[in-house]
C-alpha cells in the first residue's frame, strides 16, 4: 500500500488516500475524490499524483478567472478521474 493518490494545492495539504486491501479501484478513487471536494483550495493550482502500471502520473488544474472554490475542485476531480480512465492507479 505504498502508492497513495495524493492531491496538493489545498489548505490541508497533502490529501493522501491509501487503497484499503481488496478495495475496488473505483471505490479508492471515490474516497479520494470525496476528500478533495470537501477541501479548500489554497491558491489557483491543484495537482493530483498517482502511480499507474505505466508509471507516475500527474494532473494539474489551474483555476479559471472567476471560478468558485467548489467549481474549481469539481473540475479538478473530473480532470484527474478522466485521466485515470487511461492510466488507473495501482497500489
KOLGU-4560 file (N, C-alpha, C; in nm, 3 decimals, padded with zeros to 5 digits):
<recs>
<n_xx: 00.082 n_yy: -00.120 n_zz: 00.000 ca_xx: 00.000 ca_yy: 00.000 ca_zz: 00.000 c_xx: 00.087 c_yy: 00.126 c_zz: 00.000 mol: A seq: 1 type: UNK>
<n_xx: 00.193 n_yy: 00.123 n_zz: -00.074 ca_xx: 00.288 ca_yy: 00.235 ca_zz: -00.071 c_xx: 00.260 c_yy: 00.341 c_zz: -00.177 mol: A seq: 2 type: UNK>
<n_xx: 00.153 n_yy: 00.328 n_zz: -00.254 ca_xx: 00.128 ca_yy: 00.422 ca_zz: -00.363 c_xx: -00.007 c_yy: 00.491 c_zz: -00.346 mol: A seq: 3 type: UNK>
<n_xx: -00.014 n_yy: 00.594 n_zz: -00.264 ca_xx: -00.142 ca_yy: 00.663 ca_zz: -00.245 c_xx: -00.177 c_yy: 00.752 c_zz: -00.364 mol: A seq: 4 type: UNK>
<n_xx: -00.301 n_yy: 00.792 n_zz: -00.371 ca_xx: -00.343 ca_yy: 00.901 ca_zz: -00.458 c_xx: -00.327 c_yy: 01.026 c_zz: -00.372 mol: A seq: 5 type: UNK>
<n_xx: -00.259 n_yy: 01.128 n_zz: -00.424 ca_xx: -00.228 ca_yy: 01.246 ca_zz: -00.344 c_xx: -00.264 c_yy: 01.373 c_zz: -00.421 mol: A seq: 6 type: UNK>
<n_xx: -00.332 n_yy: 01.464 n_zz: -00.352 ca_xx: -00.366 ca_yy: 01.594 ca_zz: -00.409 c_xx: -00.303 c_yy: 01.704 c_zz: -00.323 mol: A seq: 7 type: UNK>
<n_xx: -00.244 n_yy: 01.802 n_zz: -00.391 ca_xx: -00.188 ca_yy: 01.919 ca_zz: -00.324 c_xx: -00.250 c_yy: 02.045 c_zz: -00.385 mol: A seq: 8 type: UNK>
<n_xx: -00.235 n_yy: 02.154 n_zz: -00.311 ca_xx: -00.292 ca_yy: 02.282 ca_zz: -00.355 c_xx: -00.411 c_yy: 02.321 c_zz: -00.270 mol: A seq: 9 type: UNK>
<n_xx: -00.426 n_yy: 02.253 n_zz: -00.154 ca_xx: -00.536 ca_yy: 02.283 ca_zz: -00.062 c_xx: -00.480 c_yy: 02.332 c_zz: 00.071 mol: A seq: 10 type: UNK>
<n_xx: -00.569 n_yy: 02.382 n_zz: 00.153 ca_xx: -00.527 ca_yy: 02.431 ca_zz: 00.285 c_xx: -00.493 c_yy: 02.317 c_zz: 00.381 mol: A seq: 11 type: UNK>
<n_xx: -00.523 n_yy: 02.193 n_zz: 00.343 ca_xx: -00.494 ca_yy: 02.077 ca_zz: 00.428 c_xx: -00.394 c_yy: 01.983 c_zz: 00.362 mol: A seq: 12 type: UNK>
<n_xx: -00.303 n_yy: 02.037 n_zz: 00.281 ca_xx: -00.205 ca_yy: 01.955 ca_zz: 00.208 c_xx: -00.124 c_yy: 01.864 c_zz: 00.298 mol: A seq: 13 type: UNK>
<n_xx: -00.087 n_yy: 01.749 n_zz: 00.245 ca_xx: -00.145 ca_yy: 01.687 ca_zz: 00.126 c_xx: -00.269 c_yy: 01.607 c_zz: 00.162 mol: A seq: 14 type: UNK>
<n_xx: -00.358 n_yy: 01.590 n_zz: 00.067 ca_xx: -00.469 ca_yy: 01.496 ca_zz: 00.082 c_xx: -00.420 c_yy: 01.367 c_zz: 00.018 mol: A seq: 15 type: UNK>
<n_xx: -00.400 n_yy: 01.266 n_zz: 00.100 ca_xx: -00.341 ca_yy: 01.142 ca_zz: 00.052 c_xx: -00.429 c_yy: 01.025 c_zz: 00.094 mol: A seq: 16 type: UNK>
<n_xx: -00.465 n_yy: 00.942 n_zz: -00.003 ca_xx: -00.558 ca_yy: 00.831 ca_zz: 00.021 c_xx: -00.494 c_yy: 00.700 c_zz: -00.017 mol: A seq: 17 type: UNK>
<n_xx: -00.479 n_yy: 00.612 n_zz: 00.080 ca_xx: -00.425 ca_yy: 00.478 ca_zz: 00.057 c_xx: -00.538 c_yy: 00.384 c_zz: 00.017 mol: A seq: 18 type: UNK>
<n_xx: -00.506 n_yy: 00.288 n_zz: -00.065 ca_xx: -00.604 ca_yy: 00.185 ca_zz: -00.101 c_xx: -00.615 c_yy: 00.084 c_zz: 00.013 mol: A seq: 19 type: UNK>
<n_xx: -00.736 n_yy: 00.051 n_zz: 00.049 ca_xx: -00.761 ca_yy: -00.049 ca_zz: 00.151 c_xx: -00.757 c_yy: -00.185 c_zz: 00.083 mol: A seq: 20 type: UNK>
<n_xx: -00.689 n_yy: -00.282 n_zz: 00.143 ca_xx: -00.671 ca_yy: -00.414 ca_zz: 00.083 c_xx: -00.798 c_yy: -00.472 c_zz: 00.022 mol: A seq: 21 type: UNK>
<n_xx: -00.791 n_yy: -00.510 n_zz: -00.104 ca_xx: -00.904 ca_yy: -00.570 ca_zz: -00.172 c_xx: -01.009 c_yy: -00.473 c_zz: -00.222 mol: A seq: 22 type: UNK>
<n_xx: -00.993 n_yy: -00.346 n_zz: -00.192 ca_xx: -01.090 ca_yy: -00.244 ca_zz: -00.232 c_xx: -01.086 c_yy: -00.224 c_zz: -00.384 mol: A seq: 23 type: UNK>
<n_xx: -01.202 n_yy: -00.217 n_zz: -00.450 ca_xx: -01.201 ca_yy: -00.185 ca_zz: -00.593 c_xx: -01.138 c_yy: -00.048 c_zz: -00.618 mol: A seq: 24 type: UNK>
<n_xx: -01.068 n_yy: -00.035 n_zz: -00.729 ca_xx: -01.002 ca_yy: 00.092 ca_zz: -00.762 c_xx: -01.105 c_yy: 00.205 c_zz: -00.766 mol: A seq: 25 type: UNK>
<n_xx: -01.223 n_yy: 00.179 n_zz: -00.819 ca_xx: -01.325 ca_yy: 00.284 ca_zz: -00.828 c_xx: -01.365 c_yy: 00.337 c_zz: -00.690 mol: A seq: 26 type: UNK>
<n_xx: -01.370 n_yy: 00.250 n_zz: -00.590 ca_xx: -01.402 ca_yy: 00.293 ca_zz: -00.453 c_xx: -01.289 c_yy: 00.376 c_zz: -00.395 mol: A seq: 27 type: UNK>
<n_xx: -01.165 n_yy: 00.335 n_zz: -00.422 ca_xx: -01.048 ca_yy: 00.408 ca_zz: -00.376 c_xx: -01.048 c_yy: 00.551 c_zz: -00.434 mol: A seq: 28 type: UNK>
<n_xx: -01.069 n_yy: 00.560 n_zz: -00.564 ca_xx: -01.073 ca_yy: 00.691 ca_zz: -00.630 c_xx: -01.189 c_yy: 00.774 c_zz: -00.575 mol: A seq: 29 type: UNK>
<n_xx: -01.302 n_yy: 00.712 n_zz: -00.553 ca_xx: -01.419 ca_yy: 00.782 ca_zz: -00.499 c_xx: -01.392 c_yy: 00.838 c_zz: -00.359 mol: A seq: 30 type: UNK>
<n_xx: -01.327 n_yy: 00.759 n_zz: -00.273 ca_xx: -01.294 ca_yy: 00.808 ca_zz: -00.139 c_xx: -01.201 c_yy: 00.927 c_zz: -00.146 mol: A seq: 31 type: UNK>
<n_xx: -01.103 n_yy: 00.920 n_zz: -00.236 ca_xx: -01.010 ca_yy: 01.032 ca_zz: -00.251 c_xx: -01.085 c_yy: 01.156 c_zz: -00.302 mol: A seq: 32 type: UNK>
<n_xx: -01.170 n_yy: 01.137 n_zz: -00.400 ca_xx: -01.244 ca_yy: 01.249 ca_zz: -00.458 c_xx: -01.335 c_yy: 01.316 c_zz: -00.356 mol: A seq: 33 type: UNK>
<n_xx: -01.395 n_yy: 01.238 n_zz: -00.268 ca_xx: -01.479 ca_yy: 01.295 ca_zz: -00.162 c_xx: -01.396 c_yy: 01.385 c_zz: -00.072 mol: A seq: 34 type: UNK>
<n_xx: -01.276 n_yy: 01.342 n_zz: -00.039 ca_xx: -01.187 ca_yy: 01.424 ca_zz: 00.045 c_xx: -01.146 c_yy: 01.552 c_zz: -00.027 mol: A seq: 35 type: UNK>
<n_xx: -01.116 n_yy: 01.541 n_zz: -00.154 ca_xx: -01.074 ca_yy: 01.659 ca_zz: -00.231 c_xx: -01.189 c_yy: 01.760 c_zz: -00.241 mol: A seq: 36 type: UNK>
<n_xx: -01.309 n_yy: 01.711 n_zz: -00.269 ca_xx: -01.422 ca_yy: 01.801 ca_zz: -00.287 c_xx: -01.462 c_yy: 01.872 c_zz: -00.158 mol: A seq: 37 type: UNK>
<n_xx: -01.422 n_yy: 01.818 n_zz: -00.042 ca_xx: -01.456 ca_yy: 01.883 ca_zz: 00.084 c_xx: -01.343 c_yy: 01.975 c_zz: 00.132 mol: A seq: 38 type: UNK>
<n_xx: -01.236 n_yy: 01.985 n_zz: 00.055 ca_xx: -01.122 ca_yy: 02.070 ca_zz: 00.091 c_xx: -01.144 c_yy: 02.214 c_zz: 00.043 mol: A seq: 39 type: UNK>
<n_xx: -01.048 n_yy: 02.300 n_zz: 00.080 ca_xx: -01.048 ca_yy: 02.438 ca_zz: 00.034 c_xx: -00.918 c_yy: 02.463 c_zz: -00.041 mol: A seq: 40 type: UNK>
<n_xx: -00.926 n_yy: 02.511 n_zz: -00.165 ca_xx: -00.802 ca_yy: 02.539 ca_zz: -00.238 c_xx: -00.721 c_yy: 02.648 c_zz: -00.167 mol: A seq: 41 type: UNK>
<n_xx: -00.589 n_yy: 02.634 n_zz: -00.170 ca_xx: -00.504 ca_yy: 02.735 ca_zz: -00.107 c_xx: -00.456 c_yy: 02.838 c_zz: -00.209 mol: A seq: 42 type: UNK>
<n_xx: -00.484 n_yy: 02.814 n_zz: -00.335 ca_xx: -00.440 ca_yy: 02.905 ca_zz: -00.439 c_xx: -00.513 c_yy: 02.875 c_zz: -00.568 mol: A seq: 43 type: UNK>
<n_xx: -00.439 n_yy: 02.886 n_zz: -00.679 ca_xx: -00.501 ca_yy: 02.873 ca_zz: -00.810 c_xx: -00.456 c_yy: 02.750 c_zz: -00.888 mol: A seq: 44 type: UNK>
<n_xx: -00.393 n_yy: 02.652 n_zz: -00.819 ca_xx: -00.348 ca_yy: 02.531 ca_zz: -00.887 c_xx: -00.369 c_yy: 02.412 c_zz: -00.795 mol: A seq: 45 type: UNK>
<n_xx: -00.428 n_yy: 02.307 n_zz: -00.850 ca_xx: -00.443 ca_yy: 02.180 ca_zz: -00.780 c_xx: -00.368 c_yy: 02.073 c_zz: -00.860 mol: A seq: 46 type: UNK>
<n_xx: -00.301 n_yy: 01.984 n_zz: -00.788 ca_xx: -00.224 ca_yy: 01.878 ca_zz: -00.851 c_xx: -00.256 c_yy: 01.745 c_zz: -00.784 mol: A seq: 47 type: UNK>
<n_xx: -00.290 n_yy: 01.646 n_zz: -00.865 ca_xx: -00.311 ca_yy: 01.511 ca_zz: -00.813 c_xx: -00.209 c_yy: 01.419 c_zz: -00.880 mol: A seq: 48 type: UNK>
<n_xx: -00.147 n_yy: 01.335 n_zz: -00.797 ca_xx: -00.049 ca_yy: 01.239 ca_zz: -00.846 c_xx: -00.089 c_yy: 01.099 c_zz: -00.804 mol: A seq: 49 type: UNK>
<n_xx: -00.050 n_yy: 01.001 n_zz: -00.886 ca_xx: -00.075 ca_yy: 00.861 ca_zz: -00.856 c_xx: 00.021 c_yy: 00.776 c_zz: -00.937 mol: A seq: 50 type: UNK>
<n_xx: 00.036 n_yy: 00.653 n_zz: -00.896 ca_xx: 00.119 ca_yy: 00.558 ca_zz: -00.970 c_xx: 00.026 c_yy: 00.467 c_zz: -01.049 mol: A seq: 51 type: UNK>
<n_xx: 00.058 n_yy: 00.450 n_zz: -01.177 ca_xx: -00.018 ca_yy: 00.360 ca_zz: -01.263 c_xx: 00.077 c_yy: 00.251 c_zz: -01.313 mol: A seq: 52 type: UNK>
<n_xx: 00.024 n_yy: 00.153 n_zz: -01.383 ca_xx: 00.109 ca_yy: 00.049 ca_zz: -01.442 c_xx: 00.207 c_yy: 00.109 c_zz: -01.541 mol: A seq: 53 type: UNK>
<n_xx: 00.175 n_yy: 00.225 n_zz: -01.597 ca_xx: 00.261 ca_yy: 00.293 ca_zz: -01.693 c_xx: 00.359 c_yy: 00.390 c_zz: -01.626 mol: A seq: 54 type: UNK>
<n_xx: 00.357 n_yy: 00.396 n_zz: -01.493 ca_xx: 00.449 ca_yy: 00.485 ca_zz: -01.422 c_xx: 00.375 c_yy: 00.595 c_zz: -01.345 mol: A seq: 55 type: UNK>
<n_xx: 00.453 n_yy: 00.691 n_zz: -01.298 ca_xx: 00.397 ca_yy: 00.802 ca_zz: -01.220 c_xx: 00.315 c_yy: 00.894 c_zz: -01.309 mol: A seq: 56 type: UNK>
<n_xx: 00.198 n_yy: 00.933 n_zz: -01.260 ca_xx: 00.107 ca_yy: 01.020 ca_zz: -01.335 c_xx: 00.077 c_yy: 01.144 c_zz: -01.252 mol: A seq: 57 type: UNK>
<n_xx: 00.045 n_yy: 01.253 n_zz: -01.322 ca_xx: 00.015 ca_yy: 01.379 ca_zz: -01.255 c_xx: -00.088 c_yy: 01.456 c_zz: -01.336 mol: A seq: 58 type: UNK>
<n_xx: -00.183 n_yy: 01.516 n_zz: -01.268 ca_xx: -00.281 ca_yy: 01.602 ca_zz: -01.333 c_xx: -00.285 c_yy: 01.736 c_zz: -01.261 mol: A seq: 59 type: UNK>
<n_xx: -00.254 n_yy: 01.842 n_zz: -01.333 ca_xx: -00.261 ca_yy: 01.979 ca_zz: -01.281 c_xx: -00.386 c_yy: 02.046 c_zz: -01.334 mol: A seq: 60 type: UNK>
<n_xx: -00.450 n_yy: 02.125 n_zz: -01.250 ca_xx: -00.565 ca_yy: 02.205 ca_zz: -01.292 c_xx: -00.542 c_yy: 02.347 c_zz: -01.241 mol: A seq: 61 type: UNK>
<n_xx: -00.557 n_yy: 02.444 n_zz: -01.330 ca_xx: -00.539 ca_yy: 02.585 ca_zz: -01.295 c_xx: -00.677 c_yy: 02.650 c_zz: -01.291 mol: A seq: 62 type: UNK>
<n_xx: -00.700 n_yy: 02.728 n_zz: -01.185 ca_xx: -00.829 ca_yy: 02.795 ca_zz: -01.168 c_xx: -00.854 c_yy: 02.894 c_zz: -01.281 mol: A seq: 63 type: UNK>
<n_xx: -00.976 n_yy: 02.891 n_zz: -01.331 ca_xx: -01.018 ca_yy: 02.987 ca_zz: -01.433 c_xx: -01.063 c_yy: 03.116 c_zz: -01.365 mol: A seq: 64 type: UNK>
<n_xx: -01.054 n_yy: 03.225 n_zz: -01.437 ca_xx: -01.094 ca_yy: 03.354 ca_zz: -01.383 c_xx: -01.239 c_yy: 03.350 c_zz: -01.334 mol: A seq: 65 type: UNK>
<n_xx: -01.260 n_yy: 03.389 n_zz: -01.209 ca_xx: -01.394 ca_yy: 03.394 ca_zz: -01.152 c_xx: -01.449 c_yy: 03.261 c_zz: -01.105 mol: A seq: 66 type: UNK>
<n_xx: -01.372 n_yy: 03.154 n_zz: -01.116 ca_xx: -01.419 ca_yy: 03.021 ca_zz: -01.078 c_xx: -01.425 c_yy: 03.008 c_zz: -00.926 mol: A seq: 67 type: UNK>
<n_xx: -01.536 n_yy: 02.960 n_zz: -00.875 ca_xx: -01.552 ca_yy: 02.942 ca_zz: -00.730 c_xx: -01.466 c_yy: 02.824 c_zz: -00.683 mol: A seq: 68 type: UNK>
<n_xx: -01.442 n_yy: 02.818 n_zz: -00.552 ca_xx: -01.367 ca_yy: 02.706 ca_zz: -00.495 c_xx: -01.434 c_yy: 02.573 c_zz: -00.530 mol: A seq: 69 type: UNK>
<n_xx: -01.566 n_yy: 02.566 n_zz: -00.510 ca_xx: -01.638 ca_yy: 02.440 ca_zz: -00.535 c_xx: -01.628 c_yy: 02.398 c_zz: -00.681 mol: A seq: 70 type: UNK>
<n_xx: -01.644 n_yy: 02.493 n_zz: -00.773 ca_xx: -01.635 ca_yy: 02.460 ca_zz: -00.916 c_xx: -01.493 c_yy: 02.419 c_zz: -00.954 mol: A seq: 71 type: UNK>
<n_xx: -01.394 n_yy: 02.486 n_zz: -00.898 ca_xx: -01.254 ca_yy: 02.455 ca_zz: -00.923 c_xx: -01.223 c_yy: 02.313 c_zz: -00.877 mol: A seq: 72 type: UNK>
<n_xx: -01.263 n_yy: 02.279 n_zz: -00.756 ca_xx: -01.241 ca_yy: 02.145 ca_zz: -00.703 c_xx: -01.312 c_yy: 02.039 c_zz: -00.786 mol: A seq: 73 type: UNK>
<n_xx: -01.436 n_yy: 02.066 n_zz: -00.823 ca_xx: -01.513 ca_yy: 01.970 ca_zz: -00.901 c_xx: -01.449 c_yy: 01.948 c_zz: -01.038 mol: A seq: 74 type: UNK>
<n_xx: -01.402 n_yy: 02.055 n_zz: -01.101 ca_xx: -01.339 ca_yy: 02.042 ca_zz: -01.232 c_xx: -01.208 c_yy: 01.963 c_zz: -01.222 mol: A seq: 75 type: UNK>
<n_xx: -01.132 n_yy: 01.988 n_zz: -01.115 ca_xx: -01.008 ca_yy: 01.913 ca_zz: -01.096 c_xx: -01.037 c_yy: 01.763 c_zz: -01.079 mol: A seq: 76 type: UNK>
<n_xx: -01.136 n_yy: 01.730 n_zz: -00.997 ca_xx: -01.173 ca_yy: 01.590 ca_zz: -00.976 c_xx: -01.211 c_yy: 01.527 c_zz: -01.111 mol: A seq: 77 type: UNK>
<n_xx: -01.293 n_yy: 01.595 n_zz: -01.189 ca_xx: -01.333 ca_yy: 01.542 ca_zz: -01.319 c_xx: -01.211 c_yy: 01.519 c_zz: -01.409 mol: A seq: 78 type: UNK>
<n_xx: -01.117 n_yy: 01.613 n_zz: -01.406 ca_xx: -00.999 ca_yy: 01.600 ca_zz: -01.492 c_xx: -00.910 c_yy: 01.483 c_zz: -01.450 mol: A seq: 79 type: UNK>
<n_xx: -00.886 n_yy: 01.466 n_zz: -01.319 ca_xx: -00.798 ca_yy: 01.355 ca_zz: -01.283 c_xx: -00.869 c_yy: 01.220 c_zz: -01.294 mol: A seq: 80 type: UNK>
<n_xx: -00.999 n_yy: 01.215 n_zz: -01.268 ca_xx: -01.072 ca_yy: 01.089 ca_zz: -01.286 c_xx: -01.071 c_yy: 01.049 c_zz: -01.434 mol: A seq: 81 type: UNK>
<n_xx: -01.087 n_yy: 01.144 n_zz: -01.522 ca_xx: -01.081 ca_yy: 01.117 ca_zz: -01.666 c_xx: -00.943 c_yy: 01.065 c_zz: -01.705 mol: A seq: 82 type: UNK>
<n_xx: -00.838 n_yy: 01.126 n_zz: -01.651 ca_xx: -00.702 ca_yy: 01.078 ca_zz: -01.679 c_xx: -00.681 c_yy: 00.938 c_zz: -01.625 mol: A seq: 83 type: UNK>
<n_xx: -00.745 n_yy: 00.907 n_zz: -01.513 ca_xx: -00.730 ca_yy: 00.774 ca_zz: -01.453 c_xx: -00.798 c_yy: 00.664 c_zz: -01.534 mol: A seq: 84 type: UNK>
<n_xx: -00.890 n_yy: 00.701 n_zz: -01.620 ca_xx: -00.951 ca_yy: 00.600 ca_zz: -01.707 c_xx: -00.848 c_yy: 00.539 c_zz: -01.801 mol: A seq: 85 type: UNK>
<n_xx: -00.752 n_yy: 00.621 n_zz: -01.846 ca_xx: -00.646 ca_yy: 00.573 ca_zz: -01.934 c_xx: -00.527 c_yy: 00.514 c_zz: -01.857 mol: A seq: 86 type: UNK>
<n_xx: -00.508 n_yy: 00.560 n_zz: -01.734 ca_xx: -00.394 ca_yy: 00.515 ca_zz: -01.652 c_xx: -00.443 c_yy: 00.496 c_zz: -01.508 mol: A seq: 87 type: UNK>
<n_xx: -00.514 n_yy: 00.386 n_zz: -01.481 ca_xx: -00.569 ca_yy: 00.365 ca_zz: -01.347 c_xx: -00.461 c_yy: 00.356 c_zz: -01.241 mol: A seq: 88 type: UNK>
<n_xx: -00.492 n_yy: 00.407 n_zz: -01.122 ca_xx: -00.395 ca_yy: 00.398 ca_zz: -01.013 c_xx: -00.376 c_yy: 00.253 c_zz: -00.968 mol: A seq: 89 type: UNK>
<n_xx: -00.254 n_yy: 00.224 n_zz: -00.924 ca_xx: -00.223 ca_yy: 00.094 ca_zz: -00.867 c_xx: -00.170 c_yy: 00.116 c_zz: -00.726 mol: A seq: 90 type: UNK>
<n_xx: -00.193 n_yy: 00.019 n_zz: -00.638 ca_xx: -00.145 ca_yy: 00.034 ca_zz: -00.502 c_xx: -00.013 c_yy: -00.038 c_zz: -00.483 mol: A seq: 91 type: UNK>
</recs>
